[in-house]
Amino acid sequence: MINEIFILNISGQDKPGLTSSLTNVLAEYGAKILDIGQANIHDTLSLGFLIEIEAGNDSATVLKDLLFKAYELGVTAKFTPISIEDYEKWVALQGKDRYIITVLGEKITAKQISEITKVISEKNLNIDAIKRLTGRASLINKEEHPRASIQLSIRGKIDCKEDLTAKFMQISSDLDVDIAFQEDNIYRRNRRLVCFDMDSTLIQAEVIDKLAELAGVGEEVKAITEYAMQGEIDFNESFIRRMRLLKGLKEDVLQEVAENLPITKGAKRLIDTLKQYGFKTAILSGGFTYFGNYLQKKLGIDYVYANQLEIKDGVLTGGYLGEIVDGNKKAEYLKEIARKEGINISQTIAIGDGANDLPMLNLAGLGIAFHAKPTVKDNAQNSISSFGLDGVLYLLGYHDKHIDLHH
């Protein structure tokens, strides 16, 4: 005789011992648990069991006993019989591709969720689970830097990933929210290396522009920097042109600039958390080792690859030593560090804001355009614009309770 399958849904006020009491009733009848899930929203419980029990008189008795136990516990029980055909269809779904969508913003609104889930539905994808990654927000004590993040686990076959990404980017732009989309595989759960661009990513400045101001050539260098970041001129050409303009600047000015570098909001919280969980970190920069090394000591970064200024008799010559670290070089260094550390390229993360960051953003397992130029945003896998750098932690699936909030 084929056994019977039921979904048992329990809802009501949560209390200790509830799951134990209900499964104790099921145990008396030798029931098998085929699936189980629980969510709590504001102390209201939603608990579900998919159970298999022997057909016949036992099934009616177990349901009656469960109803009585639920009544005793002050919760509501609802039973739904499931046909073997429906159960087998559900089992067949487990082979489908899985994805994670992370939503980040200062606040999450019903409109944002409605538009995001509409796209998911149009693509015939199923939402398996939704969870909040940020802590509960007080409505009385307003936070200085409000943050909200939720994670959706989805499943199904995606015919055109580009179309899905384009739709999410449109929602992101229209509704002021970041939407990150990743494949949910073993690599996503085991990221181990994070590579940062330095200028306008790890720090809120373009160091070369600051040096140029002090050298009295600010406007000329700023214009060249902007063209390069927008991808309008070749990075190497722009680098050489800007370096020449810095000729004659005294070395002691560099120290002063280094000591006053404005660290990006959330950077320390992110790096401290990454170190706590055993990640390796690197600065891969088209800027200068002088400043990269300073940040390395200050933040505890493992690797620094950047351009080396040529200094003679305490003065910048307008030249540089070694190869220029451009976009392709950054991608090479990412590969080199991963190989050295024995890390699969799919376990790497790259974060940057400029056109010269795109090669490493697209090579890494997870590439994130951070407060990036439109050209970069359009060509990167994911972007963060509404959060500080610590928004990266939510893309990794961390909840606030896993993170030191005192930064």
C-alpha positions as CSV (number, residue, x, y, z in Angstrom):
1,M,0.0,0.0,0.0
2,I,1.3,3.5,-0.9
3,N,1.9,5.7,2.1
4,E,0.2,9.1,2.4
5,I,2.0,12.4,2.2
6,F,0.9,15.6,3.9
7,I,2.1,19.1,4.4
8,L,1.6,20.2,8.0
9,N,1.6,24.0,8.4
10,I,1.8,25.4,11.9
11,S,1.3,29.2,12.5
12,G,1.0,31.3,15.7
13,Q,3.0,32.6,18.6
14,D,6.4,31.0,18.9
15,K,7.3,29.3,22.1
16,P,10.0,27.0,23.4
17,G,9.4,23.2,22.9
18,L,6.9,23.6,20.1
19,T,8.8,21.7,17.5
20,S,9.7,19.0,20.0
21,S,6.1,18.5,21.1
22,L,4.8,18.2,17.5
23,T,7.6,15.9,16.3
24,N,7.0,13.7,19.4
25,V,3.4,13.1,18.2
26,L,4.7,12.2,14.7
27,A,7.4,9.9,16.2
28,E,4.7,7.8,17.9
29,Y,3.3,6.9,14.5
30,G,6.7,6.3,12.8
31,A,6.3,9.3,10.5
32,K,9.1,10.2,8.1
33,I,10.0,13.9,7.7
34,L,10.6,14.5,3.9
35,D,11.1,18.3,4.3
36,I,11.1,20.9,7.1
37,G,11.3,24.7,7.2
38,Q,10.7,27.4,9.7
39,A,10.5,31.2,9.7
40,N,9.8,33.7,12.4
41,I,8.6,37.2,11.7
42,H,8.0,39.4,14.8
43,D,7.6,36.4,17.1
44,T,5.0,34.9,14.8
45,L,6.0,31.4,13.7
46,S,5.5,29.7,10.4
47,L,6.6,26.1,10.6
48,G,6.2,23.5,7.8
49,F,6.6,19.7,7.7
50,L,6.3,17.5,4.7
51,I,5.5,14.1,6.2
52,E,5.0,10.5,5.0
53,I,2.8,8.2,7.1
54,E,1.4,4.8,6.7
55,A,-2.0,4.9,4.8
56,G,-5.1,3.7,6.6
57,N,-6.5,4.3,10.1
58,D,-3.1,5.6,11.4
59,S,-3.2,8.6,9.1
60,A,-6.5,9.8,10.4
61,T,-5.4,9.2,14.0
62,V,-2.1,11.0,13.6
63,L,-3.8,14.1,12.1
64,K,-6.4,14.1,14.9
65,D,-3.6,13.9,17.6
66,L,-1.6,16.7,15.9
67,L,-4.7,18.9,15.8
68,F,-5.2,18.3,19.5
69,K,-1.5,19.0,20.3
70,A,-1.6,22.2,18.2
71,Y,-4.7,23.3,20.2
72,E,-2.9,22.6,23.5
73,L,0.1,24.7,22.3
74,G,-2.1,27.6,21.2
75,V,-1.1,27.4,17.5
76,T,-3.0,26.7,14.3
77,A,-2.4,23.5,12.3
78,K,-3.4,23.1,8.7
79,F,-3.0,19.8,6.7
80,T,-2.8,19.5,2.9
81,P,-2.6,16.1,1.2
82,I,0.0,15.8,-1.5
83,S,-0.3,13.3,-4.4
84,I,2.6,11.1,-5.2
85,E,2.7,12.7,-8.7
86,D,3.1,16.2,-7.2
87,Y,5.7,15.0,-4.7
88,E,7.8,13.4,-7.5
89,K,7.5,16.7,-9.5
90,W,8.9,18.5,-6.5
91,V,11.7,16.0,-6.2
92,A,12.6,16.5,-9.9
93,L,13.1,20.2,-9.2
94,Q,16.2,19.6,-7.2
95,G,18.3,19.2,-10.3
96,K,17.5,22.7,-11.4
97,D,20.1,25.5,-11.3
98,R,20.1,27.6,-8.2
99,Y,20.8,31.3,-7.8
100,I,21.1,34.0,-5.1
101,I,19.7,37.5,-5.5
102,T,20.9,40.0,-2.9
103,V,18.9,43.2,-2.5
104,L,20.7,46.2,-0.8
105,G,19.5,49.7,0.0
106,E,19.0,52.3,2.7
107,K,15.5,50.8,3.0
108,I,13.6,48.0,1.3
109,T,10.2,48.9,-0.1
110,A,7.2,46.8,-1.3
111,K,7.6,48.4,-4.7
112,Q,11.2,47.2,-5.0
113,I,10.3,43.6,-4.0
114,S,7.2,43.7,-6.3
115,E,9.3,44.6,-9.3
116,I,12.2,42.2,-8.5
117,T,9.8,39.2,-7.9
118,K,7.8,40.1,-11.1
119,V,11.0,39.6,-13.1
120,I,11.6,36.3,-11.3
121,S,8.1,35.2,-12.1
122,E,8.3,36.2,-15.8
123,K,11.4,34.0,-16.1
124,N,9.5,31.0,-14.6
125,L,11.9,30.9,-11.7
126,N,10.8,29.6,-8.2
127,I,11.7,31.4,-5.0
128,D,12.8,28.8,-2.5
129,A,13.6,31.1,0.5
130,I,13.8,34.7,1.5
131,K,15.8,35.9,4.5
132,R,16.8,39.2,6.0
133,L,20.6,39.8,6.3
134,T,20.5,43.1,8.2
135,G,19.5,43.6,11.9
136,R,16.1,44.8,13.0
137,A,15.8,48.6,12.6
138,S,14.3,50.8,15.3
139,L,11.6,53.2,14.1
140,I,12.3,55.6,17.0
141,N,16.1,55.7,17.1
142,K,17.1,56.6,13.6
143,E,20.4,55.1,12.3
144,E,23.1,57.5,11.0
145,H,23.8,55.1,8.1
146,P,20.5,53.1,7.5
147,R,21.0,49.8,5.8
148,A,18.7,47.0,4.7
149,S,19.5,43.8,2.8
150,I,17.5,40.7,2.0
151,Q,18.6,37.5,0.2
152,L,16.4,35.5,-2.2
153,S,17.3,31.9,-3.1
154,I,15.8,31.0,-6.5
155,R,15.7,28.0,-8.7
156,G,15.1,27.2,-12.3
157,K,16.5,27.4,-15.8
158,I,17.7,30.8,-17.1
159,D,17.6,31.1,-20.9
160,C,19.1,34.6,-21.2
161,K,21.1,35.8,-18.2
162,E,21.9,39.1,-19.9
163,D,18.2,39.9,-20.2
164,L,17.6,39.2,-16.5
165,T,20.6,41.3,-15.5
166,A,19.5,44.2,-17.7
167,K,16.0,44.1,-16.1
168,F,17.5,44.1,-12.6
169,M,19.8,47.0,-13.6
170,Q,16.8,49.0,-14.7
171,I,15.0,48.4,-11.5
172,S,18.1,49.3,-9.6
173,S,18.4,52.6,-11.4
174,D,14.6,53.4,-11.2
175,L,14.1,52.5,-7.5
176,D,17.5,53.3,-5.9
177,V,18.4,49.8,-4.8
178,D,21.3,47.5,-5.5
179,I,20.5,44.0,-6.9
180,A,23.3,41.4,-7.0
181,F,22.8,38.2,-8.9
182,Q,25.0,35.1,-8.4
183,E,25.0,31.4,-9.2
184,D,24.5,29.5,-5.9
185,N,27.3,27.0,-6.2
186,I,30.1,25.6,-3.9
187,Y,32.4,28.5,-4.9
188,R,29.9,31.2,-3.8
189,R,30.0,29.6,-0.3
190,N,33.8,29.3,-0.2
191,R,35.1,32.6,-1.5
192,R,38.7,33.1,-0.2
193,L,40.4,36.1,-1.8
194,V,39.2,39.7,-2.2
195,C,41.1,42.1,-4.5
196,F,40.5,45.8,-4.1
197,D,41.2,48.7,-6.5
198,M,42.6,51.5,-4.3
199,D,41.6,55.0,-5.6
200,S,37.9,55.7,-5.3
201,T,37.3,52.2,-4.0
202,L,39.3,51.5,-0.8
203,I,39.9,55.3,-0.4
204,Q,37.5,58.1,-1.4
205,A,40.1,59.9,-3.5
206,E,42.2,59.8,-6.6
207,V,45.7,60.1,-5.1
208,I,47.2,61.3,-8.4
209,D,44.7,64.2,-8.5
210,K,45.7,65.2,-4.9
211,L,49.4,65.1,-5.8
212,A,48.7,67.1,-8.9
213,E,46.9,69.8,-6.9
214,L,50.0,70.1,-4.7
215,A,52.2,70.3,-7.8
216,G,50.0,73.0,-9.2
217,V,48.8,71.0,-12.2
218,G,45.5,69.8,-10.7
219,E,43.1,70.7,-13.5
220,E,45.3,69.2,-16.3
221,V,45.8,65.9,-14.4
222,K,42.1,65.6,-13.3
223,A,41.0,65.9,-16.9
224,I,43.3,63.1,-18.0
225,T,42.2,60.9,-15.0
226,E,38.6,61.4,-15.9
227,Y,39.1,60.4,-19.6
228,A,41.0,57.3,-18.5
229,M,38.3,56.2,-15.9
230,Q,35.5,56.7,-18.5
231,G,37.6,54.5,-20.9
232,E,38.0,57.3,-23.4
233,I,41.8,57.1,-23.5
234,D,44.2,54.3,-22.9
235,F,45.2,53.9,-19.3
236,N,49.0,53.5,-20.0
237,E,49.0,56.7,-22.2
238,S,47.1,58.6,-19.5
239,F,49.4,57.3,-16.8
240,I,52.6,58.4,-18.6
241,R,51.1,61.9,-19.3
242,R,50.1,62.4,-15.7
243,M,53.4,61.2,-14.3
244,R,55.3,63.8,-16.4
245,L,53.2,66.5,-14.9
246,L,54.2,65.5,-11.4
247,K,58.0,66.1,-12.0
248,G,59.6,68.1,-9.3
249,L,57.2,67.3,-6.5
250,K,59.0,66.8,-3.1
251,E,58.8,63.3,-1.5
252,D,57.8,64.7,2.0
253,V,54.5,65.8,0.4
254,L,53.7,62.1,-0.2
255,Q,53.9,61.3,3.5
256,E,51.4,64.1,4.3
257,V,49.0,62.8,1.6
258,A,49.3,59.2,2.9
259,E,48.5,60.2,6.5
260,N,45.3,62.0,5.3
261,L,43.9,59.4,2.9
262,P,40.1,59.2,3.4
263,I,39.2,55.5,4.0
264,T,35.9,54.6,2.3
265,K,32.9,54.0,4.6
266,G,32.6,50.4,5.6
267,A,36.2,49.4,4.4
268,K,37.5,48.7,7.9
269,R,34.4,46.7,8.9
270,L,34.7,44.7,5.7
271,I,38.4,44.0,5.9
272,D,38.3,43.1,9.7
273,T,35.4,40.7,9.0
274,L,37.2,39.1,6.0
275,K,40.3,38.6,8.1
276,Q,38.3,37.1,11.0
277,Y,36.9,34.5,8.5
278,G,40.3,33.6,7.0
279,F,40.1,35.5,3.7
280,K,43.2,36.8,1.9
281,T,43.1,40.4,0.7
282,A,45.0,42.4,-1.9
283,I,45.3,45.9,-3.3
284,L,45.6,45.8,-7.1
285,S,46.0,49.5,-8.1
286,G,46.9,51.7,-11.0
287,G,47.9,54.1,-8.3
288,F,51.2,54.0,-6.3
289,T,52.9,51.5,-4.0
290,Y,53.8,54.3,-1.7
291,F,50.1,54.7,-0.7
292,G,49.2,51.0,-1.1
293,N,51.9,50.0,1.4
294,Y,50.6,52.7,3.8
295,L,47.1,51.2,3.6
296,Q,48.5,47.7,3.8
297,K,49.9,48.5,7.3
298,K,46.9,50.4,8.4
299,L,44.2,47.9,7.3
300,G,46.2,44.6,7.5
301,I,46.1,43.8,3.7
302,D,48.0,40.7,2.6
303,Y,49.2,41.8,-0.9
304,V,49.9,45.1,-2.7
305,Y,50.6,45.5,-6.5
306,A,50.7,49.1,-7.8
307,N,53.0,51.5,-9.7
308,Q,56.3,52.6,-8.2
309,L,57.1,56.3,-8.4
310,E,60.7,57.1,-9.4
311,I,62.2,59.4,-6.7
312,K,65.7,60.9,-6.9
313,D,67.2,63.1,-4.2
314,G,63.9,63.4,-2.5
315,V,62.1,64.6,-5.6
316,L,59.7,62.9,-8.1
317,T,61.4,62.6,-11.5
318,G,58.1,62.3,-13.5
319,G,59.0,58.7,-14.2
320,Y,58.2,55.3,-12.8
321,L,59.9,52.0,-12.1
322,G,58.9,48.6,-13.5
323,E,55.8,47.8,-15.6
324,I,52.7,49.9,-15.6
325,V,49.9,48.3,-13.6
326,D,47.0,48.7,-16.0
327,G,43.7,46.7,-16.3
328,N,45.2,43.6,-17.8
329,K,48.1,43.6,-15.3
330,K,45.5,43.8,-12.4
331,A,43.8,40.7,-13.8
332,E,47.2,38.9,-14.1
333,Y,48.0,39.7,-10.5
334,L,44.6,38.4,-9.4
335,K,45.4,35.1,-11.1
336,E,49.0,35.0,-9.7
337,I,47.8,35.5,-6.1
338,A,45.1,32.9,-6.5
339,R,47.6,30.4,-7.8
340,K,50.1,31.2,-5.1
341,E,47.4,30.7,-2.4
342,G,46.0,27.6,-4.0
343,I,42.6,29.3,-4.5
344,N,40.3,28.5,-7.5
345,I,39.6,31.7,-9.6
346,S,35.9,31.1,-8.9
347,Q,36.6,31.7,-5.2
348,T,37.9,35.2,-5.9
349,I,36.2,38.6,-5.6
350,A,37.3,41.8,-7.3
351,I,36.0,45.3,-6.4
352,G,36.7,48.4,-8.4
353,D,35.2,51.6,-9.9
354,G,37.1,52.4,-13.1
355,A,37.3,51.1,-16.7
356,N,40.8,49.7,-15.9
357,D,39.1,47.4,-13.2
358,L,36.9,45.6,-15.7
359,P,39.4,42.9,-16.7
360,M,39.7,41.8,-13.0
361,L,36.0,42.3,-12.3
362,N,35.1,40.0,-15.2
363,L,37.8,37.4,-14.4
364,A,36.9,37.0,-10.7
365,G,34.3,34.6,-9.4
366,L,32.4,37.7,-8.2
367,G,33.1,41.1,-9.7
368,I,31.6,44.1,-8.0
369,A,31.5,47.6,-9.5
370,F,31.6,49.9,-6.4
371,H,30.1,53.4,-6.8
372,A,31.3,53.0,-10.4
373,K,31.2,55.1,-13.5
374,P,28.2,54.2,-15.8
375,T,30.4,52.5,-18.4
376,V,31.8,50.2,-15.7
377,K,28.4,49.5,-14.1
378,D,27.0,48.4,-17.4
379,N,29.8,46.0,-18.0
380,A,30.3,44.5,-14.5
381,Q,28.5,41.4,-13.1
382,N,27.2,43.2,-10.0
383,S,27.4,46.7,-8.5
384,I,27.0,48.4,-5.2
385,S,26.0,52.1,-5.1
386,S,23.7,52.5,-2.1
387,F,26.0,51.1,0.6
388,G,29.5,51.4,1.9
389,L,32.2,48.8,1.1
390,D,30.8,46.5,3.8
391,G,27.8,45.9,1.5
392,V,30.1,43.2,0.0
393,L,29.5,41.1,3.2
394,Y,25.8,40.8,2.4
395,L,26.7,39.5,-1.1
396,L,28.7,36.8,0.6
397,G,25.6,35.9,2.6
398,Y,26.7,37.2,6.0
399,H,24.1,38.4,8.4
400,D,24.7,41.4,10.7
401,K,25.0,39.0,13.6
402,H,28.2,37.6,12.0
403,I,29.7,41.0,11.6
404,D,31.3,43.4,14.1
405,L,29.1,46.5,13.8
406,H,31.3,48.8,15.7
407,H,33.2,50.4,12.8
